[in-house]
Amino acid sequence: MNVKFLNPFVEAAHEVLRIETKFSLQRGELSLEKNAYQTDDVTVIISLIGAVEGTVFYSMDHKTALNLASTILTEELKTLDNLAQSGIAELGNVITGRASVKLADAGYEVTISPPALLLGSGGTISTLDFPRLTVPLIGECGRIMIHLALRENPNRSQKTPQIPVPPVPDLGKA
């Protein structure tokens, strides 16, 4: 994992959370994880393809997710209903989108997937041969962990639409 991919995500998280929630965050100690990711109560999962490829996880406990969703939606929420879940997923999407702009400015164009939201702690997600750089962001809303399992694409000179698509097999001939 190249550390130069870290700053766009940390900067984007600070910017987006400050705008959307008015919360300020402090960055905790970085760590490099080579084992499988163990999910927290709420995890937003977004993939990147292009000059940088891999997966980003934003994880938090239930209380932090409720704090963020309540602030974003400007109402006190008691449960992580569909609207709250959508708000948390979209928050991860906006942070990753902002980080992708910063990556592009540094010469690394990427495309991001729509967010997926995983509820429930203790699940295991393997990033296979992608080590993860983890960054805790701590503030009055709680703690958000950013897990970056990213690497530079060896074919980075190709834009995603330029990557050849294999031909459709002729299934009519057996």
Buried (B, 14 or more C-beta within 10 A) or exposed (E): BEEEBBBBBBBBBBBBBEEBBEBEBEBEEBEEBEEEBEBBBBBBBBBBBBBBBBBBBBBBBBEBBBBBBBBBEEEEBEEBEEEBBBBBBBBBBBBBBBBBEBBBEBEBBBBBBEBEBBBEBEEEBEBEEBBBBBBBBBBEBBBBBBBBBBBBBEEBEEEEEEEEEEEEEEEEEE
